[in-house]
């Protein structure tokens, strides 16, 4: 039997979270076509490179699960222990297609739980907002209230998005946590600048305060849903959480 090592995908997880790996076994090397694989197993071990983790959290030879009865596409969900050492780990898949043993490798980075985790339903902390925006002036109470509203706007934008969550509905993947936190900070900054927490001002096309007249664009007048700030939409789109650009003017 020949043994061939293919692929190297990077993904991330956090201590105490979970991550699902998946791998398609090919009919032959580089074909890109699904092949019938048997004896598919997985193992996770600390990378030997600088920044590697520690130990062998998933022993080599651990059976993987075929997706939907498929004999080509397999997955494995790793429940990362809260005490798992941070760093890089190698994920090794092994299976036999015909008379050939194929070995696929992926890399996963285990990250520490972000400091100052936000409460369930709120995607960013006060400290995260201060660090991201550089805003040191807006009162804490106003920022905290606006972060809650920003999180509700992000929830609306994420309808249809697919990512792993915990029992509180909060993301568990380190990259997704970071992206949604930044998007929430951006939306908070947008709402603070917009200064229309109830949406009442958007009922009017023009206002005059102290001799200063402002006119709103037609697309922003009385929207059905709260508007998503352009930078928040950009973050969600660029990071791939949303497969296409979000609507910022409903």
N, C-alpha and C positions, 0 to 999 in steps of 0.2 A: 504494500500500500504506500502511496505517496502522501506526504504531509505538506500542505501549502498554507502559509500564513498570509492572510489578506486583510486589508482595511484597517483604519484607525480613526474611530469617531470619538469626539470629545463631548462629554456631558458633565453636569454638575449636580451635586446633592448637598444637603445640609445635615448636620448631626440631628438625629431624632426624626428626620424626614423619610421620604421614600422616593425611589426612582425606578422606572421600568425600562429595561433594556430590551431591544428587539434585534433580530438578525435574520436575514433571508439567506438560505443556502442555495448556491447556484448549481445549474446542471453541469457546468464545467467552468474552469477558471476564466474569469473575465467575461462570461457569456451574458451576464445581466438577466438571465432567464432562471426562473425557479427550478430547482431540482428536488427530487425526493430524498430527504435525508433521514437517517436513522441514528439512534444512539446519541442524540444531541444533549450535550451537557454544558455547564458553565462553571467558571471559577473566578473568584476575585481575590487578588493578592496585591500587597503593597508594591508600588513601583520602586525599582532599585536606583532610580535617578535622584538627584538632589530635589528635595521637596516631596519625596515619597512619603506615603502613610506608614502604617505599622500593621504587621501581622497578615493573616489570611482570613478575612471576615467570611468568605464563602468558599468552602473547600472545593478543589478541582473535582470534577465528576458529578457535581450536583445536577440532577435532571432539570431540563428546561421544559417549558410548556408550549405545545403547538397552538397557534392562534386559530380558533374556529375550526379545528379539525384539520388544518393545513399540515402537510408533511414537509413544507418548505420554509414557512415563516414561524419563528419561535420567539417567545419572550420570557422574561424573568423579572419579577419585582423584588427589589432589594429593600427591606425595611432597615434603614441605617440606624444602628444603635446610637443613643444619645451620647455614649461614651466613646464612639469611634474616633480614632485619631484623625486629625485633619491631614490633608495631603493628597497626593496622586495615587491612584490604584489602577491596575491592569485588569480588564475584564476579558476573559478568554473563553471563546465558544469552540466546541469541538463536535463534529458530526461526520458521518460517512455518507457520501453520495456515490452509488455504484461501488467501485473498488478504491475510491480515493477518500482519504481522511482530510477534511478541510478544517483549518484552524483560523478563526477570525479574532482579531483583538480590537478592543475599544479602551478608551481611557476615561476614567471618572475622577473628578476632583471633589473630595469631601471638604466642605467649608464649615466654619463655626456658625452657630446660630447668630444672626445679626444682632448686635448690641441694641438694647432698648426696643425689643420687639413691639410693634404696635398692637393695640388691643384688637380683638376680633371685630371685623367690619371696618377698620380704619387702616389704610394701607401705608401710612407714613407717620413717623413720630415728629414731635416738635423739633427735636434736635436734627432729624434728617432734613426737615424743611429749612432750618436755619443754615445748615451746611450746604445744601444744594442751591438755595436762592441767594445767600449772602444777605438776606433781610434780617437785620438785628433791631429794627425799629418797631415793627408791628407788635402790639401787645400779645403776650402768650395766650390769653383767653381767646382773643379773636382768631389767632392762628389755629388753635385747637378746634374751635367750632367750625372753622372753614375747612380744615382737613377732613372733618366728618362729612361735610357736604361734598367736598371734592371726591371722597371715596365713593359716595353714592353716585356721582357722575361717572366715575370710572366703572362702577358696576354696570351702569346702563350701557356704556360703550363696549363692555366685555361680553355682552350677550352673544352667545354663539362661539366664543373663544374656547379653546380646549387646552387645559393644563391641569396638573395634579394639585389637589387641595387636601387639607387636613380636615378633621371633624368639625372645625369651625368655619370651613369654607375659605380658608386662607391658603395662598400658594405655598408649596413646599420646596420647589426647585429654586436654588440660590439665584440663578440668573433671572428667573421670573419674578422673584421677590424684589430684586434690585430694580428691574425695569418698571414694575407696577408702582413701587415706592417713588421712583423719580417722576413717573407720570402723575402720581397723586400730588407731589410737590409742585409740579408745573401747573396742574389744574388749580391748586390752592392759590398760587401766585396770580393766576388768571382771574379767579373769582375775587380776590382782594382788590385787584386793579379795576375790575369791572364795577365793583361796589354796587351790586344790585342783588342782594341775597335772596330777596323774595321773587324777583323777576317782574315786579310791578312796573319798573321804569321801562321795560321793553314793550309795554303796552302803548307807548307813545313814540312817534317818529322823531319828535324834536322836543328839547327842553331848554329852558332859559333860567340860569341861576346867576344872580349878580351881574346881569348884563352879558353873560357868556352863553351863547347858544350852541347846542350840540345837536347834530342830526344823525340818527342811526341808519345804517344800511338796511334796505328792505328785507334782506335775508335774516337779519337779527331781530326783527320786530316780532314780539309775541311768539317765540318758537314753541313747538309742542313739547319738546324735551329741553333740559338745560344744555346749553352749548358746551362742547368740549374745546378747550383751548388748543390752538394750533400746535404748540410745543408738546403738550400731553399726547395729542394724536400722533405726532411725529415719533415720539418715543415708543408708543405701542406698536406702530407700524414697522419701524426700522428693526426693532428687536424680534419681530416675527410673531408676537403674541396674537396680533390680528393679521390675517393673511392679506388684507387689502387696507387701503387708507380708510380711516374712520370718517364718518360725516361730521363736520364741525359746524354745519348750518343746516339743521333739520328742515 
